[in-house]
Amino acid sequence: MDAESGGGGAARAARRKPWSAELLLAYQSLGVVYGDVATSPLYVFKSAFAGGDIEHSAGNEEIYGVLSLVFWTLTLIPLLKYVFFVLRADDHGEGGTFALYSLICRRVRAGLLPDADELAARREGASPPAPLSAVRAALERHRVLQRLLLLLALLGTCMVIGDGVLTPAVSVFSAVSGLELELDNEQHEYILLPVTCAILVGLFTLQHYGTHRVGFLFAPIVCLWLLCISIIGLYNILHWNPHVYRALSPYYAYKFLQKTQRGGWMSLGGILLCVTGSEAMYADLGHFSQSSIKIAFTSLVYPALILAYMGQAAYISRHHNFENINHIGFYVSVPEKIRWPVLVIAILAAVIGSQAVITGTFSIIKQCCSLSCFPKVKIVHTSSTVHGQIYIPEINWILMILCLAVTIGFRDTKHLTNAQGLAIITVMLVTTCLMSLVIVLCWNKSIVFSLVFLLFFGAIEVLYFSASLVKFREGAWVTIMLSLFFMIMMCVWHYGAIKKYEFDVENKVSISWLLNLGPSLGIVRVRGIGLIHTELMSGIPAIFSHFVTNLPAFHQVLVFLCIKSVPIPHIRPEERFWVGRVGPKQYRLYRVVVRYGYRDVPKDDIEFEKDLVCSIAEFIRCGDSDDQNGSLDGATDHACERLSSISKGLPFQEDDDSEINGSDSSILSTGKETYQNAVGPKAKRVRFALPKDAKIDGEVRSELQELTDAREAGMSFITGRAHMRAKSGSGLVKKIAINYIYEFLRRNSRGSVTAANIPHASTLEVGMVCQV
């Protein structure tokens, strides 16, 4: 499998780091990626035996069989599937469910998002076209298959969100459950639940500080935890049962299933939890690198987990008389003298693992918002250096309420782990299905190879999925209800976003209408820049015709600003701004398309305003000829409107100078001609730095002068607030989806200004009714 066929060969080559840097990244990944899977020994054996499906007998067939299944599950899914296959399917260095989906959509042009395919394809411009296979042809031809592909990606996303609710509850409750062995039954019934809830509240309350503030503590604690369980496991093996390694043979797994039959099959739901958190290896790929994640897992995490499980099995194999079958777990195998220190380390490790899952939930919801699959929410970037560290207040409190609800409602790990197991295995099944499509469509491998991958890993995961699903009434229903809730929300929002875009396209105003208004647009033009937000990349939005008809004045410079989120993790800065002119030059109307990848961090207001104005100035300086990077084809409905890529805006600076004379209109500095505007003895001076050898005619100079005047006067942001209504005669389902669910989500979500961090000196929001 060559590097280029993996979809990120060039990017991987560019990211090659020396071994010292890779080892440092591998160490750092311990605290971010592996906190969840590292704490799984706390509850795997307990969950496998807690359901009463199997019982620990004197012959040890059950404990040996569970150990064998745990070993092979860890080997086949995290090690073989993720390390050797899935990690290679990076989307320009990024991973996760949406990375696989965006890879497929760009290669097949199967995305349902407006303009996403064409914009994403441009980013892939250097890639050779994929051969037209039967699978690709079917996906491009049938809209139903495209919708099923999106639903599959959204299903995986919903399960990740559900895991964000359940993992903190399971991890913290399991870590705190060590108190059971130190307290009598009457005491721990009243202590475990309050302590767990207090830790969970503290965990979610501290989210707004960001992981970077305490990140230096994460990796050492997880490393200490892995070292701790390794030493305890090795001690138990040598002290209680040195021959327990024989249980690693798949024969014991077969013998276990043969003896226990239905009970053994149902216990797979608990055994499955040994791979919880494995998806984070792929989802957090953008924060680290393939090599660092592989090094950390194969050299430390995987051996430590195997030793921990072998040690627990060795201890249990020599102890058959437990007061309570639920005591079969991690803490019972810990020597009593060190149980309290281990308990403290376990709680800290559980909190770290929960922290990583919560942060991952924030990241995937941000991706959904960027791709119009989730209502707009406030996104706070908690780190200036790590783009993936974000905080979403609304989602944080919703997760906390749901997490506390399931913890208080179930009050034990049995039901919680049943629910968590179903979420985990569903995400893995979705990854396997999408990965099989990536193999044949993006890697250009044989369909036989793709089917072998799908059938081999799919068969294993379907077996675990069936064992988790059968426990619907014992906790798994929580996962299904949570996923169903978020799935309906995301599908309705995505459907409403598409209908809103179609309404805008159908009701846009032609440029010929604009030309008939004349240069003044039939109104008074006042100083300043007006930014009119629109989803359209061509034509005049209906909101503008409404303004022109009803308002007596408008800004001297008007910019139709279109912010597009595309299914690409990052857009290079030189490809971010596309600028064009709407109508003749004297109209002073421009169109700017700003593109963001789903992992990009928008700049703050001031920086964005500066980049926007500089890009327009560079476009004016270059004239109407196409930029050397080419024009955005298909983004025009009139010959006089073309969009050109602005790789670097015309630089300018602002300062206060009490010595400048208001009569000065330009100055010549060393090496560069500087264009300025000043009013008054202490006014702000705006300078555009022009190349010395540039030939600037009077018309361009006048246009730049007017742009500096408008920039100095300030910017205003105008946006429409669409009220969606289903057309009369629409079906009942559509009316419920648009009139009630979508409208409820729209009213309780952030507007485009707040959610997208769009710059504005003042904002005017106008309501519009859209009949769809």
N, C-alpha and C positions, 0 to 999 in steps of 0.2 A: 504494500500500500504506500504509494509515493506521497511525499509531503504536500505537493500541490493539489492532489486529488482530495486531500482532507479538508480543503476549503480555507486553509490559513497558512500555507507553506511559506509564502513570502513574509507574512507577519511573524511567523515563528522564527524564521531566519534572522529577522531584524531584532528579535527580542532575546537572542542568545546571550547568556550572561556567563561570566566566569564561574567556576565551581564554588568559589567562596561566596559569591552572591546567591547562587542557587541554594547552598547549604543554609545561608541566613534566612532566605525565604521559606525553606523547608521548616526551619525552627519556628518562624513566625506563624506558619500555617497551622501549627499544633493548636494554638489558642483560638483560631477562627474557624477552621474547617472541621477539626476532629473532636471538638468538645462533646458533641452529641454521641457519636459512635463510641467514644472512649468510656462513657458512663453506662453503656448498655449492659455490662456485666452486673450492674446493680439489680436488674430485674428480669433477665432472660430466663434463668432456671426457675425462678419463683413463678413467672408467668406461665411457663410450660407445664408446671405441676399444679398451679393454683386452681385451674378450672375443674379439677376432679375427673378429667378425661383419662389421665394415666396416674398410676400410683407407684411410688418408689418401693421396690421389692428387694428381698435379700439377695437375689441373683444378680442385681445391678444391670439387668438388660435395659431397663428404662433409662437410667442415667447415662450409660454408655451410648445408647442410641441417640439420646438428645445431644450429647457431646459430639458424636459423629456428624449429625445433621448441622449443628452449629458450625463445625469446622468447614464442612463442604459448602455451606451457604456463604460463609465469609470468603472462601476461596473462589467460588464461582461468580458471585455477584460483584462485590467491591473490587476484588483483585483482578479477575479475568475480564469481566464485562466493562467496568469503569476504567481501570488503569490501562488496559490494553486496547480498548476500542473507543468508548464514549469520550474520553478526554481528548482524543484526536479530532473530534468533530467540533472544534472551536469556531466561533463566529467572530473572526478578527480578534481573537484572544479572549472572547467572552463565552460563558457557558450558561446552561440552564434550559428549561423547556422552551422559552422563546428564542433562544439561540438556534435550536434545531428547527423550530418553525420558520424563522426568518431565512435560514439556509435553504430550506425547501422552497419557500415562496419566491426567493430571488432567482433560483435556478429554474423553477417551473412556471413562474408568473401566476401563482395560484392564490395570491393574497386578496382579501376582500376589502382592504383598507383603501380609501381614496388616494390616488396618486402614489401609493407606496411602491408599487411594482416598478414604475418608470424611474422614480428617484433612486430606488435601491439598485436597479440595474445599472444606472449610470455610475454608481460607486464601484460596481464590479466591472467597469468598462474594459479593463485589461484582460479579463478572464475569457478563455475561449468558450464558444457556445457548446452546451452539452448536447450529445447526440440525442435525437428524438426517439426515445424508447417508448414502448407501449404504455408503461406506467406514467411517464411524463405526458404523453398525448392524452391519456384518460383524465389526468388531473387538470390539464389546461382546457379540456373540452367540456367537462361536466361541472356545472356550478354546485351540484349537490355534493360532490366529492370535496370541493374546496370548503364548503361549509362544514363537512364532517371533519376535515383536517383542522379547521379553526376550533371546532368543539372539542376535539381531542386535546389540543394545546390548552384550551381553557379548563378542561377537566383536570389536567395535571396541575395547572395553576391553582385551582380551587382546593385540591388536595394538599398543596404546599401551604396554603393559608390555614387549612384545617390542622395541619401538622404544627403550625405556629401557635395554635390554641392548645393542642394536646401535649406537645413535647415538654414545655415548662412544667405542666402539672405532673406528668409522669416522672420526669427527672428529679424534680425537687421532692416530690412525695416519696419516691424510692430512696433518695439519699437520707431523708429525715426518718424513714422507717427503721433505720438502725437503732433508734431509741427503744424499739419494741423489746430488744434483748436486754436493755439496761433498766427498764421500768416494768412494774407489774401490769396486769391487764387493765385494772381500774384506772391507772394513771395515764397509760399511753393512749387510751381512747379519748381522753380530754386534752391531750397535749399535741399529738401528731398533726391533727387538722389545723388548729390555730397557728402552730409554728409554720406549717407549709403555706398557709394563706398569707401570713406576715411576710415570709420571704418572697412570695410571688408579688405582693403589693410593692415591696421595696424594689424588686427587679424591674417592674414596669414603670415605677415612679422615677427611677434613675435613667431611663432610656434617653431623655432629652439631653443628657450630658454627652452622649456619644461614646462609642467604644474606644475611640482613640485616646481618651483621657485616662483610661485605666488599662489600655491595651498592653502596656509593658508587663502587666501582671499576669495576663492570660496564658501565654505560652509557658512560662515557668510552672504555673499551677497544673496545667494539663500534663506537662512533662513529668512533674512530680507524681501526679496521679497514675500515669502509665508506668512509671518506675515502681510505684507502690504496689499496684496490682500484679506486676510481673514478679516482684520479689515474694509477695504472699503466695502467688500461684506456684512458683518454683519450690517454695518451702513446703506447701501442701503436697506437691507431687512427690518430693523426696521423703517426706515424713510419713505420709499416709498410704500412697499407692504409686510406686515408681513405674508400674506396668500400665498405667492408665493411657499411655501413648498408643497402645494397641487399638483403643476405641476410635482412633482417627481413621481407621479403615472403613470404607463405605459398606462393608459387610455388616457392621453393627447397625448402621442406619436401616439397611434392608431388613435385618432381623428384628429391629424395633418395630417397624411398620407392619411386619408380618405377624408379630405377636399382639400388638395393641390394636391393629386394624383401625376401626372408626375413631377410637379414642386417640390413637397416635396421629391420625390425620387432623383431628381437631386441635391437637396440641401444637400443630405447626404455626398457628397464629401467634403463640408466645415465642416459639423458636425464631420466628421471622424478625423479632425485635433486635437480634444481634447485628442486623445491618442498618438499623435506624441511623440516619445521618449520613449514609453513604452518598446520597444525592448531593450533599453539600460539596463533595469533592469536585463535582462538575459545575454546580451552580456558582461557586466562589472562584472559578478558574480565572476570572478577570482580575482578581486581586493578587494573584500569585503567578505561577507558571506551571506548565505541565510537568516539567522535571522536578520542581520543588515539591509538588503534591505527591508525585510518585515516590520520590525519595523518602518523604516523611511517612507515607503509608507502609511501604515495603520494608523499611529498615527499622521502624519503631512501633507504629500503631498496630500493624498486623501481628508481629511476634508477641507484643505485650497482651493483646486480646486473646490470642491462642493460649498463652501461658495462664492467663487469668481463668479462662473457662476450664482448662485442664485441671488447674488447682482446685477449683470448686468441685468438679466431678470427682477428683481423687478424695477430697474430704468427705463428700456425701456417700461415696461408695463404701466407706468404712463406718458410717453412722446411719443407722436405720430407724432409730427410735426418736423421732421428733415429736415434741408436744403438739405442734401444729404443722400441718403440711405446708402452710404458707411461709414457715420459717426456712424452707429450702431456698436459699438465695445466697447473696454475697456475704452479708455480715456474719452468718453462721460459720463461715469458713475462715474468718479473720481471728487470729489469736486474741484472747481476751485482753491481754496487757496493752495492746496497741489499738484497741477498737475505737476509743475516743478520738485519738489523733486522725485515724483513718476516716472516721465519721465527719470530722471537720473538713478534711481534704475533699471528701466525696461531695459534701454540700457545695463547696466552692466550685468544684468541677462541674456539678450539675447546673449551677447558676451560669457558668461560662458557656456550657452547651446550649442552654436555653437562650442566652444572649445572642449567640450566633444564629439560631433559628429565627428569633424575632427580627434581627437585622435583615436576614434573608427574605423574610416575609415583606418587610418594608421595600426591599429592592425589587421584588417581583411585582408588587402593586404599583410601584413607580413605572415599571415597564408597561404594565397594563394601561396606566393612565396615558403614557406617551403614545400608545397604539390605539387609543380610543376604545378600550375594552373595560374601563373602570371609571366611575365618576371622578371629577377633578378633586384633588385633595391638596392640602398644604404640605409641601415637602421642605424640610429643614435639613441643610447639609451641615453635619456636625464636625466635619473635618475639612480643612482647606487643602489637604494633600491627597487624601484617599477619597475618590469620587463615590465609592460604593457605600460609604458610611453616612446614612441618612436617618432622619427621624420624621415620622408622620404622626402628629398628635392624635388625630381622629382614630386612626387605625390602632394606635397603641392602647388607647383607653377601651376600644371595642374588644381587642384581644384580651386585655386584663379582665374585663367583665365576664367574657365567655370562659376564660381560663378558671377564674374563681368559681363560676357557676358549675362547670363540670367537676371541679375538685370537691366542692361542697356537696354536689348532688350524688356523686358516686362514693366518695369517702374511702376508696380503696384503689389499688393499682390494677386489680383484675379487670374491671370494666374500662378503665382508662387505657390500658395496654391493648385491649381488644379494639378500641376505637383507633388508637394510634397505628396499630398494625395494618388496618385496612387503608388508612391514608398513605402509609409508606409504600405498600405494595402496589397501590394504584398509580402512584407517581412513577414507580419503576416500570410498570407495564406500559405507561404512556411513553416513557423514554425509549423502551425497547421498540415500540411500534414506529415512532418517529425516526429512531436510529436506523431501522431497516430501510426506510425511505431515503435517508441521507446516503446510505451505502450505495444504493442503485442509482440515485439521481444526481448526487453531488460528487461522490467518489468515482462514479462511472464503473462500478464493479458489476460483476455478473449477478443477474437476478437470483441465480442459484445460491450464491454466497449470501445474499440478503435474506433469502428464505431460511437458510441454515441458521443464521444468526437469530432470526425471528422465532423459529420453531424451537431451537435449543433453549435460549433464555426465556422465551415466552412460555414454554411448557413448565419450566421450574416456577416461574412467577405466577402462572395461572393456578398451579397446585397450592401455593401459599395464599393466593387471592381467594380461592374457594374456601380454604380453611378459615380465613378471616371473615368472609361474607356470611358464613353459616352462623356466626356469633352475632347476628344482627340484633337480637333481643338482649344480648349481654353486653351492650356498650357500643357495638359497631354502628348502631343506628345514629349515634351522634355525628360520626363522620359523614354519613350519607346526608343527614339533614343540613349540616353546615355546608357541605359541598353543593347541595341542591340550592340553598339560599344564595350563595355567592355565584353559582352558575346562572341562575335566573337574573340576578342583578347585572352581571357582566354581559350576558347575551342581549338583554333589553337595552342596556346602555349602548352597546355596539350597534344594534339595530337602529336605535334612535339617532346615533351619530351619522350613520350612513344615510338615513332618510333626511336628516337636516342638510347634509352635504348635497344630496340630490335636489332638494328644494332650492338651495342657493344657486345651483347650476341652472336649473330651469327658470329661475326668476332674475338672473343677472341681466344687466342692461348692456346693450351693444355699444361699442365705441362710436359708431356713427351717430348715436343719440348725443354723445358727449361733444362731438365735433360741431353739432348744430347749435350748441350753447354759446360758442365763442370763447376767446381766451379768459374772460372774466367769469365764465360759467354762469352768467346771468345773476351774479351776486357780488357783494362787496368782499374783496380779499384783504384780510387783516394780517398783521405781522405774526409770525410763528410758523411752526411745523405741525400739521395735523396728521396723526397716525391713525389710519382707519383699518381696524383689524378685520380680516376676512379669511375665509377658508379657501377662497378661489385663487387659482393661479393665472386666470385669464378673465377678461371681461370686467365690467363694473358691478360691484355688489349692489343689491337692491337697497341696502341701507343708505348708500350714498345718494341715490336718486331721491330718497325720502328727505334727506337733509337739504339737498339743493332746492327741493320744492317748498320746504317749510321754514328754513332758516334764512335770515337776511344776510348773513356774512359767513365767510369761511377763511381758512388760513391761506397765506400767500404760497406756501409749499404744502402739497398734499402727497402723502405716501400711503399706498395701499399695502399694508403689511400682512404677509401671509407666513405664519409659523407652522412648519411641517415637521412632524415627528415620523421618522421612517424606521422600518425594521432592520436597522443597522446599529450596532452598539455605539459607534463613534463616527462623526463626520469630521474630516480634516478641516482646520480653520480656513485654509485657502479655498475650500469648496462650500463654505457655509452660506455665503451671501450671493444671491443672484439678483441683479438689478436691471430694470428696464424702464422705458419711458412710455407713459400712457398719453397718447395724443401728441400734438406738435410741441415744440420746445417752449413756446410762450405760455403754455398752459401750466407749466411747473407741476405736472403730475407724474409721479414715479410709482413703480411697483417694485417691492422688495420681497423676495422669498428667502426666508431664513430656515435652514434645515438643521434639525437636531437628531442625533441617534438616541435610542432608548436608554443609553447609559451616560449620555452627555449631561454636564452640569451647566445650566444657563448662567450667563454672567449677571452681575448685579445691574441695577438700573443705569448707573452712570457709565459703566464700561460698555453696556449694550448700546446706549445712545451714541457714544463716541464712535463705536465701530459702524453703526448704521449710517451716521452722517458722513464718515470717512469713505464708506463704500459708495454712497451716492456721489460724493465729490469726485472720486476716482472715475466713476462712470461718466460724469460730465466732462472730465478732462480728456478721457479717451474718445469722446464723441459717440456717435451712433453705430460705429463699426463694431462687429462682434469682438468680444474679448478673445485673447489667444487660447483660452481654455475652452472656447466653444460656447454655443448658446443652448438654452434649455428648450429642446424641441417640443412642440406640442403645447407650449405654454402661451400661445398667442391666438387671438381671434381677429387680428388686424395686422396689416403689413407694417404699420408704424410702431407696433409693440413687440419688442424682442427682449429676451432676458439674457444677460451675459454674466458669467461667473467672475466675481471680483476676488482675485487671490489675495490682494493686499490693498487696503483702503489708502486714500491720500492722507498722509499724517497731518495732524494739526495739534496746536497746544493752546491752552487758555491761561492767561495771567492778568494781574492787575498792574498797571504801569501809570503812575501819576505824571510821568514826563511826556507821554505821547500827546501829540497834537491832534485835535479832532479833525484837522484838515488833511492829515495824512491818510492816504488810501492804499499805499503800498510801500514796502521797503525792500531793499535788496541786501540780503545777508551773504556771508561768505559761502560760496558753493551752492547756494540755493536762493531762489526768489521766494519771498514770503508774502502771502496775500493776507491783509488784515482789515478789520473794521473796528472803529472805536467811536464812542459817543461820550463826550464830556471829558474832563481832565482826569478822572479816576475810574474810567469805565473798564469793563472786562474786554480783553483783546483776544480775538479768535484768529489764529493763523493757520493757513493751509500752506504746507511746505511743498513747493513745486520743483521738479527737476530743473536744473539750470539751463539745459539745452532744450527744454520743452517749448514748443511754439504754441502760445495761447492767443487765440484771436479775441476780438472784442466781445463777441457774443458769448463765448465760453467764460470769459472773465466776468461779464455781467451776471451770468447764471451762478457762478461761484460766489459772487458778491451777495446775490440775493439769498443764497443758501446760508452764508454766514450770518446775514441779518436775521433770517428766520431762526437759526440755531440759537442765536443770542437771545431772541425774544422768548424762547422756551418751546416746549413740546406739549401737545395735548393728545390724549389717547381716546379714541372713539370706538366703541364696540356695541354690538347688538346683543340683547338678552332674549333669546328665542323662546317663545312659549309654544310648545308643540301640541297640536291637536290632530287627531285622526280625521280624515275626510268623512263626510256623511256617506253612508253606504258601506263603510269599512266593516270588516268582520269583528265579532265580539272579542276575539283574542287580541287583535291589533288595537282595538279601543282600550282594552285594559292595559296593554303593554305601554302604549303611548300616553294616553290621557291620565293614567293613574301612576303606574310604576315609574316610567321615565320622568314624568313631571315631578313626582315626589323626590326622586334622586336629584334632579336638576335644582330644585328649590333648596335642597339641603347639602349641596356640594358647592365647591368654590367656583367662582367665575373664571373666565379665561385670564383676566388680569392678575388675580391673586395666585392662581394655580401655576401659571406658566412663567411667573416672575417677569412679566412684560414691563418695560420701562415706561414711565409716564410722569409728567409733571402735574397734570390734572386729568381726571378721567370722566368721560361722559358715557353713561350706559343707557341705551334706549331699548325698550321692550318691543318685540315684534311677535306677531302670531303667525306660525307656520302651519299651514294645512298640508298634511302629508298623507 
